[in-house]
Amino acid sequence: MHFPSFPFAEMLLFYGGVQTGFNPFKHNPVEYAKKINIPTLVLYGAKDERVSKSEIEQIYVNLQGEKELVVFKNSGHEIYLNKDGADWNKAVGVFLGGRD
């Protein structure tokens, strides 16, 4: 949306929390991952300025089931199809049905 992330992201989180009755600032995906024991495909854009590789790796390590981490070298915090479409299609296809 080309707005600075601060303070707009925090405002959106706050407003969404008010609308839905929860506190989004207390969410902890690293802890939530410990309860996931189904096959999980974790996708990450190497140029992401909002989520660090360390955060993604912590989530990945805590996943209990079969898991795969795919890093898209050209993408940031965005739709991966825009810059890594072929790699995204391959990763998702293999994960869902074994197609390459």
URHUMO-V947758 format. One record per residue. N is the residue number from 1. RES is the residue in one small letter. SS is DSSP state (a for helix, b for strand, c for the rest). PHI is phi in whole degrees, 0 to 359 (* if undefined). OMEGA is omega as a letter, one per 40 degrees, with the letter a starting at -180 (* if undefined). Layout:
n->N res->RES ss->SS phi->PHI omega->OMEGA
n->N res->RES ss->SS phi->PHI omega->OMEGA
This chain:
n->1 res->m ss->c phi->* omega->i
n->2 res->h ss->c phi->65 omega->i
n->3 res->f ss->c phi->264 omega->i
n->4 res->p ss->c phi->296 omega->a
n->5 res->s ss->a phi->297 omega->i
n->6 res->f ss->a phi->253 omega->e
n->7 res->p ss->a phi->260 omega->a
n->8 res->f ss->a phi->295 omega->i
n->9 res->a ss->a phi->299 omega->i
n->10 res->e ss->a phi->296 omega->i
n->11 res->m ss->a phi->296 omega->i
n->12 res->l ss->a phi->295 omega->i
n->13 res->l ss->a phi->298 omega->a
n->14 res->f ss->a phi->300 omega->a
n->15 res->y ss->a phi->297 omega->i
n->16 res->g ss->a phi->299 omega->i
n->17 res->g ss->a phi->296 omega->i
n->18 res->v ss->a phi->297 omega->a
n->19 res->q ss->a phi->295 omega->a
n->20 res->t ss->a phi->252 omega->i
n->21 res->g ss->c phi->78 omega->i
n->22 res->f ss->c phi->217 omega->i
n->23 res->n ss->c phi->257 omega->a
n->24 res->p ss->a phi->292 omega->a
n->25 res->f ss->a phi->284 omega->i
n->26 res->k ss->a phi->262 omega->i
n->27 res->h ss->c phi->291 omega->a
n->28 res->n ss->c phi->223 omega->a
n->29 res->p ss->a phi->301 omega->i
n->30 res->v ss->a phi->298 omega->i
n->31 res->e ss->a phi->287 omega->i
n->32 res->y ss->a phi->301 omega->a
n->33 res->a ss->a phi->300 omega->a
n->34 res->k ss->a phi->297 omega->a
n->35 res->k ss->a phi->264 omega->a
n->36 res->i ss->c phi->263 omega->a
n->37 res->n ss->c phi->231 omega->i
n->38 res->i ss->c phi->242 omega->i
n->39 res->p ss->c phi->305 omega->a
n->40 res->t ss->b phi->225 omega->i
n->41 res->l ss->b phi->255 omega->i
n->42 res->v ss->b phi->257 omega->a
n->43 res->l ss->b phi->247 omega->a
n->44 res->y ss->b phi->214 omega->i
n->45 res->g ss->b phi->266 omega->a
n->46 res->a ss->c phi->300 omega->a
n->47 res->k ss->c phi->261 omega->a
n->48 res->d ss->c phi->292 omega->i
n->49 res->e ss->c phi->263 omega->a
n->50 res->r ss->c phi->254 omega->i
n->51 res->v ss->c phi->237 omega->a
n->52 res->s ss->c phi->277 omega->i
n->53 res->k ss->a phi->300 omega->i
n->54 res->s ss->a phi->299 omega->i
n->55 res->e ss->a phi->296 omega->i
n->56 res->i ss->a phi->296 omega->a
n->57 res->e ss->a phi->295 omega->i
n->58 res->q ss->a phi->296 omega->i
n->59 res->i ss->a phi->298 omega->a
n->60 res->y ss->a phi->302 omega->a
n->61 res->v ss->a phi->300 omega->a
n->62 res->n ss->a phi->281 omega->i
n->63 res->l ss->c phi->296 omega->a
n->64 res->q ss->c phi->268 omega->a
n->65 res->g ss->c phi->268 omega->i
n->66 res->e ss->c phi->300 omega->a
n->67 res->k ss->b phi->211 omega->i
n->68 res->e ss->b phi->214 omega->i
n->69 res->l ss->b phi->246 omega->i
n->70 res->v ss->b phi->239 omega->i
n->71 res->v ss->b phi->251 omega->i
n->72 res->f ss->b phi->262 omega->a
n->73 res->k ss->c phi->291 omega->a
n->74 res->n ss->c phi->263 omega->a
n->75 res->s ss->c phi->257 omega->i
n->76 res->g ss->c phi->247 omega->i
n->77 res->h ss->c phi->272 omega->a
n->78 res->e ss->c phi->200 omega->i
n->79 res->i ss->c phi->286 omega->a
n->80 res->y ss->c phi->294 omega->i
n->81 res->l ss->a phi->298 omega->a
n->82 res->n ss->a phi->297 omega->a
n->83 res->k ss->a phi->241 omega->a
n->84 res->d ss->a phi->225 omega->a
n->85 res->g ss->a phi->303 omega->a
n->86 res->a ss->a phi->296 omega->i
n->87 res->d ss->a phi->293 omega->i
n->88 res->w ss->a phi->296 omega->i
n->89 res->n ss->a phi->302 omega->i
n->90 res->k ss->a phi->295 omega->a
n->91 res->a ss->a phi->299 omega->a
n->92 res->v ss->a phi->291 omega->i
n->93 res->g ss->a phi->299 omega->i
n->94 res->v ss->a phi->295 omega->a
n->95 res->f ss->a phi->296 omega->a
n->96 res->l ss->a phi->281 omega->a
n->97 res->g ss->a phi->211 omega->i
n->98 res->g ss->c phi->81 omega->i
n->99 res->r ss->c phi->283 omega->i
n->100 res->d ss->c phi->244 omega->*
